[in-house]
Amino acid sequence: MMVHQLKALASETRLQIMAWLRAPEAHFPAQAHGDPVGIGVCVSHIQQKAGLSPSTASTHLAILQRAELVCATRIGKWTYYRRNEAAITTLLDDMTRVV
């Protein structure tokens, strides 16, 4: 899994998304559900902030989700993304044992 996760992070755009999601209140506007940390940030907000087309933003987020670095929550027709802190901690721990 570590190699898959590192490949997912081998993109400036995906690294930037991960950094924004680390402190969502500081980087994204308020959302209807009101909980960007617990539920996540709407894909449309991520897309707009990154200056990406909807399909490109979805592709980047799908790569991060397959690598288990983000979690998705669907509410109605919207998908919200948040960091998977447990997986990130495991990745960092694994890296310290290898590197």
Accessible surface in RSA format (square Angstrom, percent):
REM  Atomic radii and reference values for relative SASA: ProtOr
REM  Chains: A
REM  Algorithm: Lee & Richards
REM  Probe-radius: 1.40
REM  Slices: 20
REM RES _ NUM      All-atoms   Total-Side   Main-Chain    Non-polar    All polar
REM                ABS   REL    ABS   REL    ABS   REL    ABS   REL    ABS   REL
RES MET A   1   122.79  63.6  71.88  47.6  50.92 121.2  77.11  65.6  45.68  60.5
RES MET A   2    44.56  23.1  39.62  26.2   4.94  11.8  39.80  33.8   4.76   6.3
RES VAL A   3    95.17  62.6  94.25  85.3   0.92   2.2  94.66  82.2   0.51   1.4
RES HIS A   4    81.67  44.6  78.18  54.3   3.49   8.9  58.04  59.8  23.63  27.5
RES GLN A   5     9.52   5.3   9.52   7.0   0.00   0.0   0.00   0.0   9.52   7.2
RES LEU A   6    69.16  38.5  63.32  45.3   5.84  14.7  63.72  44.7   5.44  14.6
RES LYS A   7   139.65  68.1 131.65  80.8   8.00  19.0  79.86  71.9  59.79  63.7
RES ALA A   8     2.63   2.4   0.59   0.9   2.03   4.6   2.22   3.1   0.40   1.1
RES LEU A   9    35.02  19.5  32.08  22.9   2.94   7.4  32.43  22.8   2.59   7.0
RES ALA A  10    82.72  76.1  43.26  66.8  39.46  89.8  57.67  81.2  25.05  66.4
RES SER A  11    21.86  18.5  11.97  16.0   9.89  22.8  15.78  33.6   6.08   8.5
RES GLU A  12   155.91  89.5 143.96 108.9  11.95  28.4  57.38 111.0  98.53  80.4
RES THR A  13    42.29  30.1  35.99  36.5   6.31  15.0   9.41  12.6  32.88  49.7
RES ARG A  14    27.48  11.5  27.48  14.0   0.00   0.0   0.00   0.0  27.48  16.7
RES LEU A  15    91.37  50.9  86.91  62.2   4.46  11.2  87.16  61.2   4.21  11.3
RES GLN A  16    78.24  43.8  74.16  54.2   4.08   9.7  22.63  48.2  55.61  42.2
RES ILE A  17     0.10   0.1   0.10   0.1   0.00   0.0   0.10   0.1   0.00   0.0
RES MET A  18    11.92   6.2  11.92   7.9   0.00   0.0  11.92  10.1   0.00   0.0
RES ALA A  19    52.29  48.1  41.78  64.5  10.51  23.9  46.72  65.8   5.57  14.8
RES TRP A  20    29.64  11.9  29.64  14.3   0.00   0.0  21.02  11.2   8.62  14.0
RES LEU A  21     9.99   5.6   1.53   1.1   8.46  21.3   1.53   1.1   8.46  22.8
RES ARG A  22   178.56  75.0 154.93  79.0  23.63  56.3  33.20  45.4 145.36  88.1
RES ALA A  23    40.20  37.0  37.70  58.2   2.50   5.7  40.20  56.6   0.00   0.0
RES PRO A  24     6.97   5.1   6.51   5.9   0.46   1.7   6.51   5.4   0.46   2.8
RES GLU A  25   115.39  66.2  89.22  67.5  26.17  62.3  56.83 109.9  58.56  47.8
RES ALA A  26    81.56  75.0  39.80  61.4  41.76  95.0  51.16  72.0  30.40  80.5
RES HIS A  27    66.43  36.3  55.21  38.4  11.22  28.7  39.35  40.6  27.08  31.5
RES PHE A  28    16.27   8.1   1.53   0.9  14.74  38.4   4.35   2.6  11.92  34.1
RES PRO A  29    82.70  60.3  66.20  60.4  16.50  60.0  78.42  64.7   4.28  26.6
RES ALA A  30   102.97  94.7  67.17 103.7  35.79  81.4  78.85 111.0  24.12  63.9
RES GLN A  31    21.09  11.8   3.21   2.3  17.88  42.6   9.80  20.9  11.28   8.6
RES ALA A  32   114.00 104.8  63.02  97.3  50.98 116.0  76.75 108.1  37.25  98.7
RES HIS A  33    48.09  26.3  13.30   9.2  34.79  89.0  23.95  24.7  24.14  28.1
RES GLY A  34    57.72  71.2   0.00   N/A  57.72  71.2  28.94  79.4  28.78  64.5
RES ASP A  35    58.52  41.0  57.30  57.0   1.21   2.9  18.32  43.1  40.19  40.1
RES PRO A  36    26.09  19.0  24.70  22.5   1.38   5.0  24.70  20.4   1.38   8.6
RES VAL A  37    87.08  57.3  77.72  70.4   9.36  22.5  80.03  69.5   7.05  19.1
RES GLY A  38    40.33  49.7   0.00   N/A  40.33  49.7  26.80  73.5  13.53  30.3
RES ILE A  39    46.59  26.5  45.64  34.0   0.94   2.3  46.59  33.5   0.00   0.0
RES GLY A  40     0.00   0.0   0.00   N/A   0.00   0.0   0.00   0.0   0.00   0.0
RES VAL A  41     0.11   0.1   0.11   0.1   0.00   0.0   0.11   0.1   0.00   0.0
RES CYS A  42     8.81   6.7   8.81   9.8   0.00   0.0   2.80   7.1   6.01   6.5
RES VAL A  43    31.27  20.6  31.27  28.3   0.00   0.0  31.27  27.2   0.00   0.0
RES SER A  44    32.26  27.3  30.85  41.2   1.42   3.3  20.41  43.5  11.85  16.6
RES HIS A  45    40.71  22.3  38.04  26.4   2.68   6.8  25.19  26.0  15.53  18.1
RES ILE A  46     0.00   0.0   0.00   0.0   0.00   0.0   0.00   0.0   0.00   0.0
RES GLN A  47    37.64  21.0  37.54  27.4   0.10   0.2   0.81   1.7  36.82  27.9
RES GLN A  48   126.00  70.5 103.22  75.4  22.79  54.3  36.83  78.4  89.17  67.6
RES LYS A  49    89.64  43.7  57.35  35.2  32.29  76.9  25.83  23.3  63.81  68.0
RES ALA A  50    28.83  26.5   2.83   4.4  25.99  59.1   6.76   9.5  22.07  58.5
RES GLY A  51    67.85  83.7   0.00   N/A  67.85  83.7  36.39  99.9  31.45  70.4
RES LEU A  52    36.07  20.1  26.79  19.2   9.28  23.3  31.22  21.9   4.86  13.1
RES SER A  53    54.97  46.4  41.57  55.5  13.40  30.9  44.50  94.8  10.47  14.7
RES PRO A  54    89.91  65.5  87.02  79.3   2.89  10.5  89.66  74.0   0.25   1.5
RES SER A  55    81.03  68.5  71.23  95.1   9.79  22.6  55.29 117.7  25.74  36.1
RES THR A  56    54.77  39.0  51.02  51.7   3.75   8.9  29.64  39.8  25.13  38.0
RES ALA A  57     0.00   0.0   0.00   0.0   0.00   0.0   0.00   0.0   0.00   0.0
RES SER A  58    54.60  46.1  51.73  69.0   2.87   6.6  30.23  64.4  24.38  34.2
RES THR A  59    76.70  54.6  71.62  72.6   5.08  12.1  50.45  67.8  26.24  39.7
RES HIS A  60    27.93  15.3  27.93  19.4   0.00   0.0  18.06  18.6   9.87  11.5
RES LEU A  61     0.00   0.0   0.00   0.0   0.00   0.0   0.00   0.0   0.00   0.0
RES ALA A  62    32.80  30.2  31.57  48.7   1.23   2.8  32.63  46.0   0.17   0.5
RES ILE A  63    41.49  23.6  40.98  30.5   0.51   1.2  41.32  29.8   0.17   0.5
RES LEU A  64     0.00   0.0   0.00   0.0   0.00   0.0   0.00   0.0   0.00   0.0
RES GLN A  65    75.93  42.5  69.61  50.9   6.32  15.1  16.79  35.7  59.13  44.8
RES ARG A  66   148.32  62.3 129.20  65.9  19.12  45.5  71.11  97.2  77.22  46.8
RES ALA A  67     0.00   0.0   0.00   0.0   0.00   0.0   0.00   0.0   0.00   0.0
RES GLU A  68    87.20  50.1  84.69  64.1   2.51   6.0  23.26  45.0  63.94  52.2
RES LEU A  69     0.63   0.4   0.63   0.5   0.00   0.0   0.63   0.4   0.00   0.0
RES VAL A  70     3.53   2.3   0.00   0.0   3.53   8.5   0.00   0.0   3.53   9.6
RES CYS A  71    36.59  27.7  32.51  36.3   4.08   9.6  12.10  30.7  24.49  26.4
RES ALA A  72    38.56  35.5  10.28  15.9  28.28  64.3  10.41  14.7  28.15  74.6
RES THR A  73    42.81  30.4  38.77  39.3   4.04   9.6  33.74  45.3   9.06  13.7
RES ARG A  74   157.13  66.0 128.88  65.7  28.25  67.3  57.17  78.1  99.96  60.6
RES ILE A  75    71.88  40.9  67.52  50.3   4.37  10.5  70.96  51.1   0.92   2.5
RES GLY A  76    68.19  84.1   0.00   N/A  68.19  84.1  45.22 124.1  22.97  51.5
RES LYS A  77   149.72  73.0 131.33  80.6  18.40  43.8  79.71  71.7  70.02  74.6
RES TRP A  78   113.16  45.4 112.65  54.5   0.51   1.2  92.69  49.4  20.47  33.2
RES THR A  79    21.26  15.1  21.09  21.4   0.17   0.4  13.28  17.8   7.98  12.1
RES TYR A  80    15.17   7.1  15.17   8.6   0.00   0.0   0.38   0.3  14.78  18.2
RES TYR A  81    20.36   9.5  20.22  11.5   0.14   0.4   0.10   0.1  20.26  25.0
RES ARG A  82    74.53  31.3  73.05  37.2   1.48   3.5  11.18  15.3  63.35  38.4
RES ARG A  83    37.28  15.7  25.79  13.1  11.49  27.4   3.14   4.3  34.14  20.7
RES ASN A  84    35.90  24.8  33.03  31.9   2.87   6.9   2.99   7.2  32.91  31.8
RES GLU A  85    90.82  52.1  87.22  66.0   3.60   8.6  60.23 116.5  30.59  25.0
RES ALA A  86    76.04  69.9  61.69  95.2  14.35  32.7  70.35  99.1   5.69  15.1
RES ALA A  87    15.15  13.9   7.61  11.7   7.54  17.1  14.20  20.0   0.95   2.5
RES ILE A  88    21.38  12.2  21.38  15.9   0.00   0.0  21.38  15.4   0.00   0.0
RES THR A  89    74.95  53.3  74.14  75.2   0.81   1.9  49.91  67.0  25.04  37.9
RES THR A  90    75.07  53.4  73.14  74.1   1.93   4.6  48.38  65.0  26.69  40.3
RES LEU A  91     5.29   2.9   4.45   3.2   0.84   2.1   5.13   3.6   0.17   0.5
RES LEU A  92    99.27  55.3  98.45  70.4   0.82   2.1  98.82  69.4   0.45   1.2
RES ASP A  93    66.71  46.7  66.12  65.8   0.59   1.4   9.77  23.0  56.94  56.8
RES ASP A  94    40.60  28.4  39.76  39.6   0.83   2.0   9.93  23.4  30.66  30.6
RES MET A  95    59.09  30.6  58.76  38.9   0.33   0.8  55.74  47.4   3.34   4.4
RES THR A  96   106.39  75.7  81.59  82.7  24.80  59.1  74.14  99.6  32.25  48.8
RES ARG A  97   175.29  73.6 136.37  69.5  38.91  92.7  73.21 100.0 102.08  61.9
RES VAL A  98   104.87  69.0  72.60  65.7  32.27  77.8  77.40  67.2  27.47  74.5
RES VAL A  99   146.75  96.6  94.10  85.2  52.65 126.9 120.27 104.5  26.49  71.8
END  Absolute sums over single chains surface
CHAIN  1 A     5763.7       4616.2       1147.5       3447.1       2316.7
END  Absolute sums over all chains
TOTAL          5763.7       4616.2       1147.5       3447.1       2316.7
